[in-house]
Amino acid sequence: MIPSLNDCPTKNTSFIAQACAITFLGNASNNLQQDAFFFLDHWYQEDLGVMAVTPVAAPFCLAVSDGVASSNHSQHCSKAVVKAIKRLWNDQKNISSDNIHYLVNQTKHLSKRHGAAATLAMIACELNSDETIKATITHVGDSRVYWLPKGAPQWQCLTRDHNLLNELIDQQAQEQGRHAEFSDYNREGMAGSLYSITECFALTSDDSYTSSEAPESESQKIDVSSGDCILVCTDGIHDLVLSNNWQTVSAETDLQDWLIALKNKVYDSDGNAYDNGTAMVVRFD
């Protein structure tokens, strides 16, 4: 993988975190790598790769996009998503799902790629005027963002999957006159059809992006403290190794070794890495 430009310090560079990424093809039945990701300054789509642990300055962005395997062309959609993020990041424009959608569908795609779809999970971090760190989390579909506050015993999922199961949970809560609790979402062990994604980016073969509706996204902001960690990943990670089986991360943890161990757990799981997997972890100094 190409080293990140964020790893090229200047005299005034002030690093606030360390980050690392891993991606692998796994034993995907279609033998395609349909995950893509944006790491600080560049986008990537590779069968196997592990980043060196990289010091990170603010502001920075990390994102994963998972091509939906119902199409053998979805790798083109996930790549289009992370390429759009790179363009927006380089132009210092707002990286919103609407802006990503606009760039993804600004160009007419080959008709055979029509309907190819992809998810998104993204964090963008910046320093506030009081030197605190603000993380903005945006997601579409079932790629996820997890948070490990310093000293916490377990990773906490911050995103609600856009799928049929969670829609049914919302519907049931509404019928009962209440709001669903976040702990109700992202249940495990249910029928596979209930995990069908209800929101995603999609390629269109039409002449104008206006003919394609932007996906519904969710965004939130959290304050991040020194010693906290955030992980961004595709479902090839969290579906096969539940987050309560992930190791915690301390100041002494080698982030590259941690991600390689997580990848090995995915291969050792009952699912035997049946999907592509991509994960990025960042530990704040």
Secondary structure, 3 states (H helix, E strand, C coil): CCCCHHHCCCCCCCEEEEEEEEEECCCCCCCCCCEEEEECCEEECCCEEECCCEEEECCEEEEEEEECCCCCCHHHHHHHHHHHHHHHHHCCCCCCHHHHHHHHCCCCCCHHHCCCEECEEEEEEEECCCCCEEEEEEEECCCEEEEECCCCCCCEECCCCCEHHHHHHHHHHHHCCCCCCHHHCCCCCCCHHHHCECCCEECCCCCCHHHCCCCCCEEEEEEECCCCEEEEECHHHHCCCCHHHCCCCCCCCCHHHHHHHHHHHHHHCCCCCCCCEEEEEEEEC
